[in-house]
């Protein structure tokens, strides 16, 4: 797979600053098991992209902010970077440490995008996967610029699920709209986050690359993928049983050889901050 042609920088809106932060640190605590089981990984082409376009090298110091369970950190550990995961949620930190225990070049620390426990001008790259929309972006920008070395790079990355283009994708999306507790608000945060890139990167241009990323899931995996999302009803919620019934119906309708395919576009926005 190859990256899409890099684009010029995207027009932005005001910084995304969310005073309530929707309890973003704690909202994934009861989702960790399903997150580990069923969230998609990231294409290894991301590493090749940053090597080719940004000069990523083996041994570079890379910080994964909002590291979670370590899915994005893994390909960079395999490449040979020194990877420092920053994660505010204790359950997520524990899961990430277990997931990446085989890599001596990985370490995990408690912290947030706004308060990274590292000295100034100490890192070559900062990455963030499925996390930027939870940041106070103005404070995170200040902190990223503090810890980056001169000419350091930042890459903001999402696995964006395709929600149109097939009946399965549409049924999946309708399930989230129907049962999601605050799905619309979380979805809107993502739109605001993308719109603020111009302010976040500052006077430096940023580029975008896209990679296809498909995920095969059996019935249990499909349920776990849905339940890993913080906006979906947890066990004990009044709509939980009805959600499971609808999951059964969607899976039975669309499965082939006892699996369904969830299609994503992995979007990478990368640049030097100024």
N, C-alpha and C positions, 0 to 999 in steps of 0.2 A: 504494500500500500504506500502511497505517496501523499505528501501534504498538498492541500490546495494551494493555488497561487497566493502568496501573502498579499493582504490588502493594505491599503493606507489606513491611517488611524481613523477611528470611528467618531462621528460627532457625538458629544456627550451632553449630559444634563448636570444638575447640581449633584454634589457629593451625596451618597447614600448614608445618612446618619439616622440611626434608629434608637431613640432614647430607651425604649422598653426592651429592645433586642429580643423580644418574644421569648425570653428565657432560653436563649440559644445554647448556653452552656449545658443546661440540664435536660433539654428536651429529647436528647438521644440516649439517655441513660438506660431506659428500658427497651431500647431497640438494638443493643449491641449484638446480641446473639444472632438476630436475623440479618443485621448488617454484615457480620462476618460470613454468614452462610450464603448470602444471595446478592450482595452488591457487585456490580461489574468491576473488573480491573481496568487498567489503562493500557492502551497500545504501546508497545516498545518503541514505535516510531517517534513518540514524543522525545525520547532520549536522543535519537538520531537527529531529529530536527534541531534541538538545542545544541548538539555537538556541531552541526553543520552551519547553523545560522548565528549562533551566539558564542561559539568557542568553548563549549562545555568540555572538560577534560576529566580523565580518571584522577581521583584524588581531590577534586574540587570540593569545597565545603558548601553544602546545599541545605537549606532550611525548608522544611515542609510545614507550613503554618496551617493549623487545623488538620493535623495529620490523621486524626481519627484512628482507624484500625490498620493503617499502613498500606492501603492499596496503591496509592500513588507513589509512596516512598520506595516500594519494592523494586521496580525496574531501575531506579537510580542506585539502589544498593547493589543490584546485580551488575550494573555498569562499573561500579567501583568508586562512586563518590563517597565522601564522608557525609552522612545524612543525619541531620538533627531534626527530630519530630517535635513540634510544639503543639500541645493539645490541652485544653482546659478541663476536659471531662475525665474524671478518674477511671471510669469503666472503659472508656475508649482508649485511654493511655495503656491500661493493662492489656487490652486486646491487641493493640499495636505492638507492644513489647513481646507478647507471645507469638504473634504472627511473624515477626522479623527477628526472632531470637537467634536464628542461624547466621545472622550477618553481624560480624564484629564491628563493622563500619557504621552501624546504626545505633543511635541513642535517642531516648525520649525524655522530654522535659515538660513540666507544667508551665503553661503560659498562654497568652492570647495574642492575637494579631496586634493589639494595641500595647501590649507589655511583653516583649520577647526577652527572656532572661539571658541575653548574650551581649558581649561588649560591642562597642561601636566599630564600624569598618572591619568586620570579622568574617563576613560570608561572601561567597562568590555568586550564588544563585538563591533566589527565594521562589518557591512554588506553592500553590494553593489549589487543591482539588475539591470541588463541590463545597467551597467554604467562603469565598469572597463576599457572597451576598449576605453573610452573617456579620461581617466586619463593620465597625465604625470606620468608614473608609478614610475620613480625614485623619483620624488618629493613627490608623494603620499605615497610611502613606508616610507620615512623619517617622514612625518606628521603622518601617522598611528602609527608608533613606538613611536612618541612623546606623543600622547594622550592616548595610551593603558596603562592600569595598568600592572604591572608584571604578567606574565602568562595569559594575555588577549588573545582573539581569534579574527580571521578575517574570514569571509565567503564571497566568491565571487560567485554570483548566476546569472544564465541565464535561461530564458525560451527559449529553442532552438527548433524552429519549425522543424518538420520533412518535408523534401523537396523531399523525394523519398518514394517508398513503396505503393503508390496509384496513380491513374490517377489524382485525385483531388490535391494531394500534388505536383505532377509534373506540373499541369496547374498553380497552385498558384506560384510556383517558376519561371516558364516561364514568367508569368506576371511581376514579379519583375525584372527579367533580361531584358525584353523587354522595360519596361517603367521607371525603376528606374534611377534617374538622376545620382546618384553616388553609386548605390547599390554595385557594385563590390568592390569599395574602402572601404566602410563600412564593407562588409563581410570580406575583407582581414584584417581589423583592429582587428576583433574578433579572427581570427586565430593567429595573432601576440600576442594578449593579452594572450591567453591560453598558447602559447609557452614561455611566460616570467614568468610564475608562480614560477619556481624554484628560479629565481633571486628575485622575489618579497617577497617570504616567507623566503628567506635567508637560514640559516643552518638548519632550522626546516623542518621536513617532513610535507607535506600536504596530505589530503585525498580527495577523490571524492565520492559523492553519487548521485544517479539519481532517479527521481520519474516521473512517467507518469502524464501528465497534459493535459486534453482535454478541448476544448472550443467549445460550441455550439453557432452558430451565425445565425441570420436571414439575409435577404438581406441587410437591412440598417446597421446591425452590421458588416457584411462582408466588405462592402464598408468602414465603419469607421475604421475597423482594418487595412485595406490596407493604407488608407489615414493617419493613425496615424504614419506611418513610415516616418522619416524625409527625406529619399531618394526618396520618391514617388512624382510625380507632384502634386502641389497644384492648387487650382482653379485659372484660368487665364493662366496657363502654356499651350503652344501650344498642348501638348499631353494629356491634362486633359480629354477632351471629349472622345477621343479614349480609354483611360484607363477605363473610366466608362462603355463604351460599352463592353469592354472585361470582366470587372467584372460581368456585366449582363449575358454574355454568360457562364462564368465559373459557376456562381451560378445556373443558369437554368439547366446546364448540370449535376450538382452533388448534388443538394439539395434533401433532403428526409424529408418529412413533413415540408417543408418550412424552413429547416435549413441545414447548412453544419457544419461538425466537423473538426476543426483545431487541429491537434495533436502536442503536444510539449513533449520534455523531459526536465524536470527541473534539471539542473546540478548544484551541490553545491560543491565548492572547499573550504575547510576549514582547518585551521591550526593556529599554534602560530608562530608569526614572530620573527626572531632573526637576 
